[in-house]
Amino acid sequence: MELWARRLVPLVLWFSAGELGRFGLLVAGSELSHGSHRDWRLAGVMLIFIVMVMLGMIVTVGMLHSLRGAAAGTRARRAEGEEPETLLTGLGRAIIVYVAIYLAWGFQTADAREFADADMERYAVQYDRFVAARLENALAAGGTPPVQPVRPDAGTNLVLDVKVALAFAAVALVARYVLSALHERRGGPRLAFGAAFCELAYTFYGAVLLLRLADERSAWLSGRNVTVWWNDRWQALERTLPGWRTAMEWLGEARPHLFAALVLPLVGLTLAILVYGAYSEDGRALISGTRLDAAAGSVQNRTHRLTRRGAGIVAVRAGLDRWPPVLHALRLTLRAGAPLFAVMCLCHTALVVAADYAERGAYYLIGTAHRQLDWEAYQIPVHFGRDLLFTTLTLCLFAATFDLAAARQRAKRSVSPGA
C-alpha cells in the first residue's frame, strides 16, 4: 500500500490515458468496419486492433516503470552508481518479449472479445431490425412471399476475407523478418516497436487463415473411420474406468480457478521481471546451478544444430515456449522463500474477489430504480474505478514481490562465501 500511495498520481495518469486511447480506438474500429468495400475496411480495422493491443502494452510497461523509482532495489542500485533507465529504452527492450508473452498466453482473446462487443453495442439496432423482420415474415399471410432480412454484421469486425488476410499476413511476415534482423544488428526502440507491431500483425492476420484451415481440417477428420473408432474407444474407457468421469469433471471445474490463482500471478510477475531487467526466456536459466545444467550442456554439445532447432520448433508448436519465463519467475520467487510466493498468490486472489464485491457494492448503493440508459451511464464510472483500483494495486503487488525477491537474492550473495 505504501508503494501504491507514493506512486498513485503517475499510475492514475497512465491508466486514464490508456483507457481514453482504448475507447477512441474501439470507436474508430467500429466506425470503420461499416460501409462499402467491407473486406478492405476490415483489414484496416485489424490494424486499429493491433494499435489498441500495443497501446495496452505501452501503458502496462509505463505503469511498471513509474513504480521502478520507488522500489528499494532500484534505489540501492542507483546508490551504487547505476544509471537510471529511461522509459523509451525500457520499452524498446521489453516490447518484443512482451508481445511473445501476450500471444503465448492467449490474452488477445479478451481484447478481441471486447473489440467485437463494442461494435455490437454501438450497432445493436441491426439485431433489433433483423429480429423484427423475422417476426414479420412469421406473422405474414401465406400468399405474400417473405422478404429475407439483412443479416447484421455488427460484432464481426475482426472476421476478414481469406485473400485479404493472406496478402496482409505475407507483407507482415516479410516486414517482421527485415525489422527483426535489423534490430538484432543495430538495436534501438524504433526497430523494436516495428518488429513487435509486425509480429502482432502477422499473428492476427495469419489467425484468419489458421481458423479457416482448422475448420476444414476438423470437418474432414470428423468423418474418418480412425476418428470415429478413437472416440468410441475413449467413451468406452470413460464408462469402464471407475471415477474417471468424476475426476475429469472436477478437474474441468478446478482448472480455471487454479490458473487464476497460481498461473496468472506468475505471468504478471514475469512482466515485472521483464520491465525491471531480470527477465529470462531461456530454459537453461531454470536449471542453472543444478545437476541438470551439466546434463543439458552435454546434450547440447552432442546434438546437431538442426536437431536443436527442430526441437525448438516442436516446443513452440506444442505451446511449451510459454512456460520457461513463468517458471523462471517462480524460481526467482521461491529462492526468496516459499511464503513470498504464497502471499503473492493470496493477495492477487484477494484483489480479484475484492474488485468483484466492490463493483457489486457500488451497484447496491446506486439502487435498482433506474432506466436501462441510466444504468449504462452509471456503469462507466463504476467499471473505470474498479479497473483502476484493481490494475494499480495488482501492478504494485508484482513490483513489490520482485523487489523483495531481488533484495533477498542480494542479501544471500553478500553473505555467501567468495562473494
Phi, psi and omega in degrees: 000326178296318178296320179295318181291324182288330183245026184293318184297306178296328177295317179295319180296315178298313182295317181296318178296320178295318179293322178295314177296322179295319178296317178298321179289325176297317179293318180297318178296323178291319180293320184287337188283350184242130180143192180288162182052055188297324182299317179285329175298317181293330174297320175291326177297322177298323176296320177296321177297320178295319177298322178296319178296316179297322179298317177299321178294317180297318180295318179297314178296321178296321178293318177294324179293325178292336177277346187295320183293336181271353181285144181293323179296320178294318179295324179293318179292323178291328175293333178278357177109005180287135180284139178292140180272132179286162180296318182296321178294318178296321177295316179297327179282328190259339194293321182294316179291326177299319177300318179297317178294318181300315182284325183295325183262007172069030178290346180291342180295316180294321179293319178295322178295318178294322179296316179289322180296323178297321178292321179293322179292322182284335181237040179293340180297335177298319179291325177296316179293323180295315179294319179297320179294323178291323176294320178297320177295323180289328182268353182290158178292158184292337183280337183269129179290137181289145176266123182291122181288154178282124180290138180289143177249006178292138181089359179246030184282000174246013178261101187264161171289144186296318182293318178295317179297322179296318180296313181291325178294322178295316178297317180295325179295315179295315180296322179296319180296315182294312182292324178294320178295318178294323180292323178295328182274316188255328185073194179106147183292327182295313177295326178295316178296318179297317179294321178294319179296316180293327176297315177295318181297315179297320181292314185286319176292322178290337179297328178299316179293319181295320179295319178296316179294324179294320178297316180293321180292318180293324177294324179287318183289330183297336181264001180282148180295325180295320179295316178297318179297317181295318179296320179294317180295321180293319177295322177295322177295320179295324180285328185276315185288120183289135177080357183294312183295320179296319180295319180292321177295318178295318180295321178295326177283325184276337185299313178299323180290320177295321179296316181291329184273330186246315187280315182300317175300324178292323177295318176297320177294327176298320177296319177297318177297322178298314182291325184271003167094006180250024185284148175212127176253007181274130178296335178294335179294337181287332186245011180295134181086003179246176179292332180291339181295316178294321178295319179294323177296321178294318179295320180295323181287333184267349181259155180281156181297321179293326178295315179295322179293319178296320177296323177295320178295319178297320179295321178294315180296328180277356180081014181280346183288346181278347185274324181305315178298320181291319178292329174296319176296321178296318180294319178299321180288317181292332176297330177276357179121133179300326177301329179296317178295317180296317180294321178298313179296321180294317180294322179296316178296320178296323177294321178297313180294317181296323179296318179295317180291326177295321177294316178297321178296323177295318177294326178295320178291326179292322181096179185246348184276068180219156176284166181297319179295323176294322178297319178297325177289323180291329183292334183298304179292330179294313179297319180297314180295319179296312181295324179297310181295315183294315183294313182294316179293324179293315179295323175296323177298315180293319179296318179293323178296315178297321181296317178294317180296317179294321179296319179291326175296317178295322179294321178293320179293328183288333181258357181283154180293139179081004181283000000 
